[in-house]
Structures are given as structure tokens and as C-alpha cells.
Amino acid sequence: MKQLLTVFLALSTYAVSAQTLFHYGQDSVSAEEFLKAYNKNNTGDRSEKAMREYFDLYLASRLKIKEAKDEGYDTLPQIASDIQGLRRQILPAYINDKKSMDKLVDEAFARSQKNIHIAHIFIKNTEDPAVADRKKDQVMEALKTKKFSDVAREFSDDPSAKTNGGDLGWITAFTLPYALENLAYATPVGKYNLYRSKAGYHIFKNLEERKDLGRMKAAQILLAFPPGATDEDKANIKKLADSLYQRITKGDDFGKLASQFSNDIVSAASKGQMQEFGVGQYEKTFEEAAFGLTKDGAVTKPFLTSYGYHIVKRISKNPATTTKDEKTMELLKNKIQQSDRMATVKAALAQKVRTEAGFKELPVSKDDELFPYTDSLLNGKRDGRTFSINDKTPLISFAKSQSTVADWIRFATANRFKQDGTGLKPYQDMWTEFVDDQSVHYYEDHLEDFNEEFRNQLEEFSEGNLFFEIMQRKVWGPAQSDSAALERYYNEHRERYVWEQSADAVVFYATDKEAAETFLRELKKTPEKWLDLTTRFGEKIAADSGRIEISNIPNPTKMALRAGTITQPLVNKGDQTASFAYVIKLHPANQPRSFAEARGLVINDYQQEIERQWMETLKKKYPVRVNEDVLKKLLSAKK
């Protein structure tokens, strides 16, 4: 029954929230909008009294913001600049498609749970695509009858395959370029798979799989082979490695030997300590030796890699994380943002924009017009022909903007070369990149149309700025600066401005309890010299003197106050600062305040009076009609 009642109340709240709560002028606010604001600013108190009080404040704020917009405050240079500043600040947090990013994070986590032992055959592209195609066919045919390693040695264009048979060792997430990682993780154990990249054909074989080995902290001594090292040089380096290993086993300090002998300059500066590493970061031989150490402090015998001889000491080993805790997922997200995976996020985002923003390619022939026109500008190929396009010609359009030939030329100028330095990109490849780039820029420029949370955050900030700007101009500024009006208001309401029981006193503020107690001991000796004493204590003690109402004097022990009383320190639990007072003279209650003494109170009261009169004007300008039935139902549903 209780569960049914809860569901009923939830449904009732939803039904009410969809209705209009009040109108003001031509605008209206739904119960849902009000609830959202209330829940954000009043997380604790759900009483009818609290909600009604907030309703009055909320209604007043809507009227003030409406007036600010109608008076054009949203076009003021400073307001517009503040909005653009916030937009630039928060845009990066929204720019990546969340669903695509979440999918990549989950995928990376799943892949990081295992290692794959991969072998690889590479067939590079040539100027004649048919050459690579024929070689690929030969390889695929050979794999039907021969060992993968033998085929790799015979056909692979990766030079290392001649010696390692294409064996790349163990990999995990982020070891390979993303496209190749996808190929590796899509290949079952014992099978091979084919993929064509811009560089050529890749054939991966999944030799075996295992649970991820985790992360290793280690120190190393690297005795590297110098360029052009002879067999004799290598033999001498081997003798040195064996000698150092013997010294380590007899108790010599590994770190000192690494600093003295290791050719790995970076780790040698830290007594051989390397950055933490996982599977797939170093050569297969190195990783097998390092991860083969079974306990902290264990040291490998000297072993050989393509760099030279290594001696590795295990410092610690952390197992692979198997739970999707917040820290792990955030680390994966950061790695994704710094990797080539982001291209897939950008591509997914660009496609989403084109689908939702009315994307169109406009009727301009790329082969006959755009690409030759680009050649004439970027490559100086001027054959005297006349083009029907110019910089202002639109090429693609979205719902609210177009990209022109000028935009294309700017993009082409900056992105025309291949990243590997092998020359110019084909125009068609660059066009695909341009369309994606313009789609993402459109998303950035019109993010409010795509993301409600972003739109709401900007709107909330904008309305907050408008609220404070109009309050400053209409209420706070006039109340503080119009001295004649303040004095007139004081004279009209003198009876309000009287003292409660008060005292001429000095209130001291100490940076901490210890400073307060030290100062107090000195103050009690010669209280009349409080000013000199405060100066001697410098920044540790500050003082404020004047006529102060008894209720505002710090007095934690409730001492009976009289002339000469020094109160005990009142310690702030938050920052441990302390305050206490020295009473000089007492005054009875109900004595009138002068205008100077009452000025702060007068400003506050006068502000309220100005605001009250202004609100009456706004309610006439923007007539308010509250749907009391909806409000009452809302109050009832929230109890």
C-alpha cells in the first residue's frame, strides 16, 4: 500500500509539473520550471511555508529579469562578454559526444582486462595499388598451407619479420593505433584477420590470450651498444653486464650502479627507476624478463634486446584493475582524450550534427570546379580557365549557417599535407575531413541547440548577470549613493533607529586561539594601551573599535559586562580564528542613533523600500496571474 501511495504521489507531481504555474505579462512559468529551481536552491526544507517564501522570491526574480531583457541589458558589452567567456570556459566539457565517449571508455576497460599475443604481416602500398593487391592475395593463399611465421619472413614488408617471424609480442589496450587494436581484438585465438589502412595491408594473427599482467615499477641498468658496435664491443659490454650483476648479488647498491653505468640517461638520473609500465610498452624480451620477476627486490640476470644488455630490478607490481571505480574510468577517459581514439568520437559527433542540423552538400562540382580552383590558389596551377565559383560560393549548409569556398581554402591550406610527411593528401580525403571539421564547428557554435544541460547552464548564468545588473542600477546603487534621499528617509523614520543596550568597545580578531590567549595576557596588564599592543602583534591580531550593541559582542561565557570587562575568546570551529572584546563604557537601551551611526541600517531599509515600489511598478507593467490550484497541488504533492 505504501509503495502504491509513493507511485501515486510521484505521478501526481509529474501531472502538476506539466501545468502553468503563473503568467507574467506575455510570459509564463510551468510548475516543472519552478520545481527545478526550488529543488536546486532548497534541498532540505520541503514545508509549505518554505515553498511559498521561495515562490515569492522566484516570482520577483522573473519580473526583474524580464525587465532587464526588455531594457536591453542582455546587449550590454560587459554582459555579452561575460557570457562568451563562460561559454568558452565550459565548452570543452560538452564538446565530445557523451555516448560515444562512454562507449570508448567501456570498450577500453574491457580490453585492458586481457593481453593478446599478436603476429603481424605488413604489405605496404605502392603507387600502383594492384601491386599490393597481388601480394596480399599471394599471402592469403600461402597462409592456407604454411606457418604464419614462415609467410611473414617471406612476404612481410616489416623488416623485423625476417628475424621474429612477425611476432609483435603481447599487446593490450592503447598499445597499437586504434584501428589495428580493433583488428587484434576482433581476431579469435588461432585465427588471422585482414585490414587495409592508408599505409597498406595488415594481417594479424592471435597467437594466444591471457589475463592482463597489471603494472610494474622497476629500475634498470642499460648497457647500450654504441652505433657501429663490433662483435668485440658487444662481448666486452656483456662482460661488464655480468660483472655488475655479480656485484648486485653480493650486495652492491643497484641505484648507485645504475647512476654510474646505465646508458638510459632518464632513469639513471633517478637511480635506475623507470616510469611505471604495463604490457605492450617495451620489447617482448624486456617485458618477459621484467614481468617474470616473482617478488619485489628480485633482479634479472643480464639479458639482450636490440638496445643492448639490461639488468632489471622489480620495485613493485600492481595487479590489473578489475572494477569500474571512478578513478580507473577517469584515467581511461584521459588516455582516450590523448589518443587517436578521439577521431572516432569526432566522426560520430560530426555524423550526429549532420543528421540533426539539416546538412546539405550544395551543387558545386568538386572535380570540375572546386579542386581545380584550389589547385590554382595553392599549387599555382593557373591554366587561364575561368571558374564559376569564388570565395563567397557556399559549399555546404546547416540549419543556421553555411560554409563557403573561403572556409574550404583556409582548411585546405592548414591540412593539405599527410601527417607522415609523405606528401599531399588527395583532395577527396581532405574534403571528408573538411565536412567533419565544419560539422564539429557548427556543433560548437550552436551547442545550445544540441545540449539542454549546456543551454540551461548558459541561461542560468546569463539571467544571474541580468538580475545583478538591474538590481545594481535600480536598487543597490541608488540606495547607497543618494545621500540626500538616505538622510530624508532617516528623518522620516527616526523612531526605527535606536540603540539596544550597547557599549563603547574594542573587538579583537586573532588568527588562532594561541595568539588570542597570548594577546589576552598582555591586554589584561594594561588594557588602556590596547592600540599599541595590537600594533606589536602585527598580522596576528586585528581590532575594530566603536559603539557596539551588547548582542554583537563576542562573549561565549555570558559574562556580566561592565566598563573594563575583557571577554573570553570565541573560537570559530571552522578556521580556528578567535574573537574577544574589551568593554570601555556601557550605554543604556533606546538611545537614538545619529544618521552616521544608523547609515548602514538606513541603506538596508531604503533598499527594501525602493525595491517594494519598483516591484509594484513591474507587476503593473507585467500583470501576474498565479494558478493557485496548481500551486496548492504542488505544495501538497511535495509534502
Secondary structure as GFF3:
##gff-version 3
##sequence-region A 1 639
A	DSSP	alpha_helix	2	17	.	.	.	ID=ss1
A	DSSP	beta_strand	20	24	.	.	.	ID=ss2
A	DSSP	beta_strand	27	30	.	.	.	ID=ss3
A	DSSP	alpha_helix	31	41	.	.	.	ID=ss4
A	DSSP	alpha_helix	48	70	.	.	.	ID=ss5
A	DSSP	three_ten_helix	73	75	.	.	.	ID=ss6
A	DSSP	alpha_helix	77	94	.	.	.	ID=ss7
A	DSSP	alpha_helix	98	111	.	.	.	ID=ss8
A	DSSP	beta_strand	114	124	.	.	.	ID=ss9
A	DSSP	alpha_helix	129	142	.	.	.	ID=ss10
A	DSSP	alpha_helix	148	155	.	.	.	ID=ss11
A	DSSP	alpha_helix	161	164	.	.	.	ID=ss12
A	DSSP	beta_strand	167	171	.	.	.	ID=ss13
A	DSSP	alpha_helix	178	185	.	.	.	ID=ss14
A	DSSP	beta_strand	192	196	.	.	.	ID=ss15
A	DSSP	beta_strand	200	211	.	.	.	ID=ss16
A	DSSP	beta_strand	215	224	.	.	.	ID=ss17
A	DSSP	alpha_helix	231	249	.	.	.	ID=ss18
A	DSSP	alpha_helix	254	261	.	.	.	ID=ss19
A	DSSP	alpha_helix	265	268	.	.	.	ID=ss20
A	DSSP	alpha_helix	284	291	.	.	.	ID=ss21
A	DSSP	beta_strand	303	304	.	.	.	ID=ss22
A	DSSP	beta_strand	308	318	.	.	.	ID=ss23
A	DSSP	alpha_helix	326	337	.	.	.	ID=ss24
A	DSSP	alpha_helix	342	356	.	.	.	ID=ss25
A	DSSP	beta_strand	360	361	.	.	.	ID=ss26
A	DSSP	pi_helix	366	370	.	.	.	ID=ss27
A	DSSP	alpha_helix	371	378	.	.	.	ID=ss28
A	DSSP	beta_strand	394	397	.	.	.	ID=ss29
A	DSSP	beta_strand	402	404	.	.	.	ID=ss30
A	DSSP	alpha_helix	405	415	.	.	.	ID=ss31
A	DSSP	alpha_helix	427	445	.	.	.	ID=ss32
A	DSSP	alpha_helix	447	450	.	.	.	ID=ss33
A	DSSP	alpha_helix	452	471	.	.	.	ID=ss34
A	DSSP	pi_helix	472	476	.	.	.	ID=ss35
A	DSSP	alpha_helix	477	481	.	.	.	ID=ss36
A	DSSP	alpha_helix	483	492	.	.	.	ID=ss37
A	DSSP	three_ten_helix	494	496	.	.	.	ID=ss38
A	DSSP	beta_strand	502	510	.	.	.	ID=ss39
A	DSSP	alpha_helix	513	525	.	.	.	ID=ss40
A	DSSP	three_ten_helix	527	529	.	.	.	ID=ss41
A	DSSP	alpha_helix	530	536	.	.	.	ID=ss42
A	DSSP	three_ten_helix	538	540	.	.	.	ID=ss43
A	DSSP	beta_strand	541	549	.	.	.	ID=ss44
A	DSSP	three_ten_helix	550	552	.	.	.	ID=ss45
A	DSSP	beta_strand	570	571	.	.	.	ID=ss46
A	DSSP	beta_strand	578	587	.	.	.	ID=ss47
A	DSSP	alpha_helix	595	621	.	.	.	ID=ss48
A	DSSP	beta_strand	624	626	.	.	.	ID=ss49
A	DSSP	alpha_helix	628	638	.	.	.	ID=ss50
###
